[in-house]
Amino acid sequence: MLRWARERAGRTRESLASKFAPLADWETGEARPTLKQLEAYAKAVHVPIGYLFLREPPEEIVPIPDFRTVADQPLRRASPDLLDTVYLCQQRQEWYRDDARQAGAQPLPFVGSLALGADVVRSAASIRTALGVDLEAQRRLPTWTDALRAFIEKADALGVLVMVSGVVGSNNRRALDPSEFRGFALADPVAPLVFINGADSKAAQMFTLAHELAHLWLGESALSDAQASEAPAQAVERWCNQVAAELLVPLAVFTAEQDTGADLQEELNRLARRFKVSTLVILRRMHDAGSLRGEAYWHAYNAELERLLELPGGSGGNFYLTLGARVSKRFARAVVSSTLEGRSSFTEAFRLLGFRKIDTFRQLSTSLGVAF
């Protein structure tokens, strides 16, 4: 069980040697850790200490449908970082749902309003209308960061809890890996939630948010590895990808905008800036528009992917540098208001928001416009 916990966390004996010198002997049974050592070890490998007393490893299943694949093969094991992130978001969603219902909240009409297989163009248009997304206004925004912030604010105003973080909770030493997952949706008629992996690029996060919103409109929870360039084997992921691409880059508008005679790289960059999406999304729309097909498309895609991977990484969990972005401003406002009104304790608020200081709570209240 000690070895399983280490491997589950993706750690080697060597990486833990400075803190747990006798680990090799513990794993072979030649020595036994004390309870205090065991508690420290469980914390280091992010596992509940009770697991270490089991006779065999438990079967850990992601508590929502898992559509992540590699070469269309499902990923069998989720990391502790992913599992803990899903569990934390479920706890926050449950709290918000109860709080909203006590305040008389009614089911949101858009959750589950679309059916799988519905016309992609009309489906994307209905989501765009509900959100109030203005493509021309989005075009005028100077950066992808501004576009993503505006997109999140529109989803928040509609009633969606949008949480963006590149780390587990508020632990900056537990960075999330975009190659494991880019986001997930937790469908609920009162408290729909979308989590976006903030360690991903800003442009990629635009597509992830659009993809997960499509899941909410279907009324289905899902863990995804949304990539516009691919056509997933699962029908639901394929449909959500198509709707997300049409939501962000309507094909009719794209076709009118594209200059098929221009240099490919220059056109990729220009259209990515115009629609505030990644160049990989633009490549997919070129494919959808029929201007880039077959081997030419895949050659261009692989070349662009290689170029992007060589670019310097982003700032990970510090995407907005604010607590509000990590837990969703809508959720943070609800927790702060509940606490100030005496319906929730400060202890509960700190647990839900992921910090321990009253000064941080005061600063958050001010930034959200909630009187303290």
C-alpha positions in Angstrom: 0.0 0.0 0.0 2.9 2.4 0.7 4.3 1.6 -2.8 0.9 2.0 -4.4 0.4 5.4 -2.7 3.8 6.6 -4.0 3.2 5.4 -7.5 -0.3 6.8 -7.5 1.2 10.2 -6.8 3.8 9.8 -9.5 6.7 9.9 -7.0 9.9 7.9 -6.9 11.7 6.7 -3.8 14.5 9.0 -4.6 12.2 12.1 -4.7 10.9 11.2 -1.2 14.2 10.1 0.3 15.0 13.4 2.0 11.9 13.2 4.1 11.5 9.4 4.4 14.9 7.8 4.4 13.6 4.3 5.5 11.0 4.2 2.7 12.7 1.3 0.9 12.7 -0.7 4.1 9.0 0.2 4.7 8.0 -1.0 1.3 9.8 -4.3 1.6 8.4 -4.8 5.1 11.8 -4.8 6.8 10.8 -1.8 8.9 7.6 -0.2 9.9 6.8 3.5 10.1 5.5 5.1 13.2 2.0 6.6 13.1 3.5 10.1 13.0 5.7 9.1 10.1 2.7 7.5 8.3 0.7 10.7 8.7 3.5 12.7 7.2 3.9 10.2 4.3 0.1 10.2 3.6 0.2 14.0 3.4 3.3 14.0 1.1 1.7 11.6 -1.4 -1.8 13.1 -1.1 -3.7 10.0 0.0 -6.1 9.6 2.9 -4.2 7.9 5.7 -7.0 5.3 6.0 -6.1 3.9 2.6 -2.7 2.8 3.9 -4.3 0.3 6.2 -6.3 -1.4 3.5 -5.2 -4.9 2.3 -5.2 -3.9 -1.3 -5.5 -0.7 -3.3 -9.1 0.7 -3.7 -10.6 1.1 -7.1 -10.6 4.9 -7.6 -13.0 6.0 -10.3 -13.6 9.6 -11.4 -17.1 10.4 -10.1 -18.2 11.9 -13.4 -18.2 10.4 -17.0 -14.5 10.4 -18.1 -14.1 11.2 -21.8 -10.4 11.7 -21.8 -8.5 9.5 -24.3 -5.1 9.0 -25.9 -5.4 7.7 -29.4 -9.1 7.0 -28.6 -8.1 4.7 -25.7 -9.5 5.7 -22.3 -7.1 6.8 -19.6 -7.3 4.2 -16.8 -5.9 6.1 -13.7 -6.6 9.6 -12.6 -4.0 11.4 -10.6 -4.6 12.5 -7.0 -4.5 16.1 -8.2 -7.3 15.5 -10.6 -9.4 13.5 -8.2 -9.0 16.1 -5.4 -9.9 18.9 -7.8 -13.1 17.1 -8.8 -14.0 16.3 -5.2 -13.4 19.9 -4.1 -15.6 21.3 -6.9 -18.3 18.9 -6.0 -18.2 20.1 -2.3 -18.4 23.7 -3.4 -21.3 22.9 -5.8 -23.2 21.2 -3.1 -22.8 24.1 -0.7 -23.8 26.6 -3.4 -26.9 24.5 -4.4 -28.1 24.4 -0.9 -27.6 28.1 -0.3 -29.3 29.0 -3.6 -32.3 26.8 -2.9 -32.7 28.4 0.6 -32.8 31.7 -1.2 -35.6 30.5 -3.5 -33.5 29.9 -6.6 -35.3 28.2 -9.5 -33.9 25.7 -12.0 -31.9 27.4 -14.8 -33.7 26.9 -18.1 -30.6 26.4 -20.3 -29.3 23.4 -18.4 -30.3 20.3 -20.4 -32.1 22.5 -23.0 -30.3 20.8 -25.9 -30.3 17.2 -27.1 -27.3 15.3 -28.4 -27.3 15.4 -32.2 -29.1 18.7 -32.4 -28.1 21.0 -35.3 -24.7 22.4 -34.4 -25.2 25.8 -35.9 -28.5 26.4 -34.2 -27.2 24.9 -30.9 -24.2 27.2 -30.9 -26.4 30.2 -31.8 -28.7 29.5 -28.9 -25.8 29.3 -26.4 -24.3 32.5 -27.9 -27.7 34.3 -27.5 -28.2 33.1 -23.9 -24.7 34.3 -23.0 -25.0 37.5 -24.9 -21.7 36.9 -26.7 -21.0 39.7 -29.3 -18.4 38.6 -31.8 -17.6 42.1 -32.9 -17.1 43.3 -29.3 -14.9 40.2 -28.7 -12.9 41.1 -31.8 -12.1 44.6 -30.4 -10.7 43.2 -27.1 -6.9 43.6 -27.1 -5.8 40.2 -25.7 -6.9 36.6 -25.2 -6.9 37.3 -21.4 -9.5 40.1 -21.8 -11.6 37.9 -24.1 -11.5 34.9 -21.7 -12.4 37.2 -18.7 -15.3 38.6 -20.7 -16.5 35.1 -21.7 -16.3 34.0 -18.0 -18.2 37.0 -16.8 -21.1 36.3 -19.2 -21.3 32.7 -18.1 -21.2 33.9 -14.4 -24.0 36.3 -15.0 -26.1 33.6 -16.5 -25.7 31.4 -13.4 -22.7 29.2 -14.2 -19.9 28.8 -11.5 -16.7 29.1 -13.6 -13.6 28.1 -11.6 -10.2 28.7 -13.2 -7.1 27.3 -11.5 -3.8 25.7 -12.4 -3.3 24.2 -8.9 -5.2 21.9 -6.5 -7.3 24.2 -4.3 -4.9 26.9 -3.2 -1.8 24.7 -3.0 0.7 26.2 -5.4 3.0 23.1 -5.0 0.3 20.9 -6.6 0.2 22.1 -10.2 -2.4 20.7 -12.5 -1.2 19.1 -15.8 -3.1 20.2 -18.9 -1.9 17.0 -20.7 -4.0 15.0 -18.1 -7.2 17.1 -18.4 -8.2 20.6 -19.6 -11.5 20.9 -17.8 -14.8 19.4 -16.7 -18.4 20.2 -16.3 -20.7 19.4 -13.3 -24.2 19.7 -14.6 -26.9 20.8 -12.1 -30.2 22.6 -12.7 -29.4 25.2 -9.9 -25.6 25.2 -9.6 -24.0 24.3 -12.9 -20.2 24.3 -12.7 -17.3 24.5 -15.1 -13.7 24.0 -14.1 -10.9 25.1 -16.4 -7.3 24.0 -16.0 -5.6 27.4 -15.6 -2.2 25.9 -16.4 -3.3 25.7 -20.0 -2.8 28.6 -22.4 -5.3 31.4 -22.4 -6.4 30.7 -26.0 -6.9 27.0 -25.2 -9.0 27.9 -22.2 -11.5 29.7 -24.4 -12.2 26.5 -26.3 -12.3 24.5 -23.0 -14.9 26.8 -21.6 -17.0 26.7 -24.7 -16.8 22.9 -24.8 -17.8 22.5 -21.1 -20.7 24.9 -21.6 -22.0 22.7 -24.4 -22.0 19.8 -21.8 -24.1 22.0 -19.5 -26.6 22.7 -22.3 -26.9 18.9 -22.7 -27.4 18.6 -19.0 -24.5 16.1 -18.6 -21.5 16.1 -16.4 -18.2 15.2 -18.0 -14.4 15.2 -17.7 -12.9 16.2 -21.0 -9.7 16.7 -22.9 -11.2 19.2 -25.3 -9.1 19.7 -28.5 -10.7 21.4 -31.5 -8.3 19.7 -33.9 -9.6 16.2 -33.4 -12.9 14.4 -33.9 -13.3 12.3 -30.8 -14.7 8.7 -31.0 -17.5 9.5 -28.4 -20.5 11.1 -30.0 -21.1 13.5 -27.1 -17.5 14.8 -27.2 -17.6 15.1 -31.0 -20.8 17.1 -30.8 -19.5 19.3 -27.9 -16.4 20.0 -29.9 -18.4 21.0 -33.0 -20.7 23.3 -31.0 -17.7 24.9 -29.2 -16.0 25.6 -32.5 -19.1 27.1 -34.0 -19.8 29.1 -30.8 -16.4 30.8 -30.9 -15.7 30.8 -34.7 -19.0 30.6 -36.7 -18.2 28.9 -40.0 -20.1 31.4 -42.1 -18.2 34.3 -40.5 -14.9 32.5 -40.7 -15.4 31.7 -44.4 -16.0 35.3 -45.2 -13.0 36.4 -43.2 -10.4 33.9 -44.4 -7.9 34.9 -47.1 -7.1 31.5 -48.8 -4.3 33.1 -50.8 -2.4 34.4 -47.8 0.6 32.8 -46.1 -0.7 30.0 -43.8 1.2 31.1 -40.7 0.3 34.7 -41.1 -3.3 33.8 -41.7 -3.4 31.5 -38.7 -2.1 34.3 -36.4 -4.4 36.9 -37.9 -7.5 34.8 -37.5 -6.5 33.6 -34.0 -6.3 37.3 -33.0 -9.6 38.1 -34.7 -11.6 35.4 -33.0 -9.4 35.2 -29.8 -8.9 31.4 -30.0 -5.8 29.3 -30.5 -4.2 28.7 -33.9 -5.2 25.1 -33.5 -8.9 26.0 -33.5 -8.3 28.1 -36.6 -6.6 25.2 -38.3 -9.7 23.1 -37.5 -12.0 25.7 -39.0 -9.9 25.8 -42.1 -10.4 22.1 -42.3 -14.2 22.5 -41.7 -14.4 25.2 -44.4 -12.7 22.9 -46.9 -9.6 25.1 -47.4 -7.2 22.6 -45.7 -7.8 18.9 -46.1 -6.2 15.5 -45.7 -2.4 15.3 -45.3 -2.0 19.0 -45.7 -4.2 19.6 -42.6 -2.4 17.1 -40.4 1.0 18.3 -41.5 0.0 21.9 -40.7 -1.5 20.8 -37.4 1.5 18.8 -36.2 3.9 21.6 -37.2 1.8 24.2 -35.3 1.5 22.0 -32.3 5.3 21.5 -32.2 5.7 25.3 -32.5 3.3 26.0 -29.6 5.0 23.4 -27.4 8.3 25.2 -27.8 6.9 28.5 -26.6 7.5 29.6 -23.0 4.9 28.3 -20.5 2.4 30.5 -18.8 2.0 31.4 -15.2 -0.1 28.3 -14.3 -2.2 28.8 -11.3 -1.7 32.6 -11.2 -3.9 33.1 -14.2 -5.9 36.0 -12.7 -3.9 36.4 -9.5 -7.2 36.6 -7.6 -9.1 34.2 -5.4 -12.3 35.1 -7.2 -11.1 33.5 -10.4 -10.1 30.2 -8.7 -13.4 29.6 -6.9 -15.7 31.6 -9.3 -16.8 35.1 -8.4 -20.4 33.9 -8.1 -19.5 31.3 -5.6 -17.2 33.6 -3.7 -19.9 36.3 -3.4 -22.4 33.7 -2.1 -20.0 32.4 0.6 -18.9 35.9 1.7 -22.5 37.1 1.9 -23.6 34.0 3.8 -20.8 34.5 6.3 -21.4 38.2 6.8 -25.1 37.5 7.3 -24.3 34.8 9.9 -25.7 31.8 8.0 -22.2 30.3 7.6 -19.2 30.3 10.0 -15.9 31.9 9.1 -14.4 28.4 9.6 -16.6 27.0 6.9 -16.0 30.0 4.6 -12.2 29.6 4.9 -12.5 25.8 4.1 -14.6 26.5 1.0 -12.5 29.4 -0.2 -9.2 27.9 0.5 -7.5 30.3 2.9 -7.1 30.8 6.7 -6.7 34.6 7.3 -9.4 37.1 8.2 -7.4 39.8 6.3 -7.7 37.7 3.1 -11.4 37.4 3.7 -11.7 41.1 4.1 -9.7 41.8 0.9 -11.8 39.4 -1.0 -15.0 41.0 0.2 -13.8 44.4 -0.9 -12.7 43.1 -4.3 -16.1 41.5 -4.9 -18.0 44.6 -3.8 -19.5 42.9 -0.8 -19.4 45.2 2.3 -17.5 43.9 5.3 
